[in-house]
Every structure is written in C-alpha cells, then in structure tokens.
Amino acid sequence: MAHFRDRIEHVEGRIDELARMKNLGPVSAARLRAIGISSPEALIQMGAIEAYVRLKHAFPGVTTQIALYALHGAVTNVRWYLLSDDIKAALRDAADRRL
C-alpha cells in the first residue's frame, strides 16, 4: 500500500500544491480554497493568522487551534507539533485579538 504522501492530489486536472504543503491535506486545501486561498503563495502572502481567522469564521465548528498551528507550520515549512509552546502561545494570542 502506498504511503499517504505518495498520493498526488489533483484539483481541476493539476497537482494540488496547497494539499502538498507541510501539515495540510485535501480537506484543509479545500477549505482554504473556499475562503479564497488557492495557492501556497497566496497562503504565505496572507499569513497564518489571517487565514486562520477567515477559516474560523467560515468553518467555526471544525477550525481548531491545531489548524492555526498547522497553517503557521505550512507557511514556515515546519511540522505543527514541533512548534515551541512559546510560538503556539504567540499564535493563539494574535488570533484571539483578531477574533
């Protein structure tokens, strides 16, 4: 059986680059596209905090703090669970000020 990351996700016939970013997958990528983020570059330009705030408004019941950490990790190319407690706290504080 192929490893999960060996699968190539496609959107409209092309490789889904959002879904291939660290910490993201097809569900996260679909939700990001639903809020207007269609590429890794667009996510990086918007930033993890703003993307999280928009996701939280659009998908309040399923957008958790893990999503915030995952977005930051996607932007910085770091696995979310490797983020320090200080970084996680700073992310939560910044997001809470925007919500």
C-alpha positions, -999 to +999 in steps of 0.1 A: +000+000+000+013+034-009+022+059+018-003+087+022+021+114+009+028+093-022-007+100-035-009+130-058-039+152-051-054+169-081-077+199-085-090+207-119-065+183-135-034+198-118-015+188-087-030+204-057+000+223-043-019+235-012-026+199-002+010+191-006+022+218+018+035+206+052+006+200+077-021+204+050-041+178+031-070+177+007-096+188+033-076+217+046-068+227+010-105+227+000-114+248+030-086+273+021-098+275-014-134+282-001-121+313+017-101+325-014-067+310-008-058+290-039-021+285-038+008+282-014+019+317-024-015+331-015-014+315+019+022+327+025+012+362+014-019+363+036-002+347+066-013+320+090-032+343+114-054+359+088-060+326+071-070+310+105-093+339+113-111+335+079-113+297+084-127+302+119-154+325+105-163+302+076-159+269+094-164+276+131-172+242+143-143+224+128-115+250+129-094+244+160-062+258+174-044+228+157-054+244+124-037+276+135-005+257+143-008+237+110-011+269+090+018+285+106+038+253+101+027+252+064+039+288+059+072+282+077+077+246+065+077+231+100+056+203+113+030+218+137+038+195+166+074+207+166+064+243+173+075+255+207+050+263+234+061+300+231+053+301+194+019+284+200+010+309+227+020+338+205-001+324+177-031+320+200-027+355+213-025+370+179-055+351+166-076+358+197-070+396+191-085+392+156-115+370+165 
